[in-house]
Amino acid sequence: TSREHFEHRAALVAANREEAGEALRLLARGGTSRALSTGIGRRAPKIAWQFTGQGAQYAGMTRGLYDTHAAFRDAIDQCDAGLRALRGESLLDVLFGDDDRGDDAVGDDARIDHTRWTQPGIFAVQMGLAKLLESWGLRPDVVWGHSVGQYAAACVAGIMSWDDGLKLISERGQLIGALPEGGKMLAAFTTPDGISKVIASIQEVSLAADNGTHVVVSGPALAIDQVEGVVKEQGTRCKPLNTSHAFHSSLMEPALDPFQQVAESVRYEKARIPLICNRTGQVLAADAVVDGAYWARHIREPVRFAESIETAQEIGCEVIVELGPQSVLTRMAAGVWRA
C-alpha cells in the first residue's frame, strides 16, 4: 500500500520512451548528463509565516497582485466589502487611489499613512497574501505578527475568522486614529537594558518594541525629543519614526476599554497551529483561548519581536516567510537569528 520515501532521488527529462530508457540506464551506471539530476532528499523544513506591522504600507501597494491573481483579488474585495459595511467607505479607493480601479489609478492616496486606514490596509494585504499562498498549497507550521500583524497571524492560526479579524482591526484603527495626535516614536540602536536607563527618569516614555537590532520607544513628542537628545549624546544611533500616533505607549490607554468591549464580542477558538504571542515572545499555550483583554493589552504592551525569533528557533523553525507590503521584519529577523 505504500513504501519508504527514499533519501536518494533522481529526476530525468525525456521527450519519449527511448530517451527515458537511456537516461535510466545511464543512472544505473552512475553516469551523468544534462537530462539527469540526482540528489539527496531531506525532510521538509519547519516553516513560519511572520506578518508585518505598521510602517510597511505605501500608497498603491500590491496593485500588481490585485490585477493578476484571483485569490489575492478576492480577499481584498472581501475586505473592501466588509469595510463598506462597517464604515461605509472603500478600502480599494484608499489602497489604489481610484474607486473604479481603472488604468489611470495612481495610488497616491495619503490616507493609507494614517493609522485609521493603515491598520485595515495592512490586514487586507496580509489576508490576500495568505489566501494566495494557500491557493498554491502552502501552509505554515508556526505564525506570529509584529504589532498589528498579529491579527492576520491569529486568523491563519484559526483563533478567529477573517471577518472577525477585519472587524477588530477596523475598530482598532478607528479608535486609535481618533486619539489626539502629537506623540512620537523613536528607534534607538541599543539594547532594552540600555534604553531603560535612559527612559527611567523621563515620564510617559514607554518601550514600544524590542526588535533585536534596535529598540523603539514611544510617548509624548517632547519626552521623545528628550530621549533622542540623551541617546545622541551617548553616541548611539537613533531614528525618529514616521507615525501618526505613539503606539504601545500610555497615550493609547483611552482606547483600551472601548476596544476591549468590541473584542469581547468576537468568538475565539484554540489555535490550530502554534501562534507566537508578540507580547511575550512565547508560543501561546495549546489550550489557551484569547479574549478581549488579551487584544487590549496587545495595544499597550511592547512588542517582543527578538524573543519571538528566539522562540521560533528553539521550536525548530528553519524558514521564515514574511507576509506584508515590504520585507521589514526579514532584515530584523536576520539580525537576531543565531547561525
Protein Blocks (a to p, Z undefined) as FASTA:
>chain_A
ZZcddfbdcddddfbfklmmmmmmmmmnopacfkbccdddddddddddddddehjacehi
hklmmmmmmklmmmmmmmmmmmmmmnopafklmmnopanlpaklgolafklmpmklmmmm
mmmmmmmmmmmmmmnopacfbdcdehjlmmmmmmmnopacfklmmmmmmmmmmmmmmpcc
hiacddddddfklmmmmmmmmghiacfbdghjaccddddfklmmmmmmmmmmnopacddd
ddfbdehiaklmmmmmmmmmmmmmpccdddfbdcddfklopacdfkbccdfklmmmmmmm
ccdfklmmmmmmmnopabdcdddfbdfklmmmmmmpcZZ
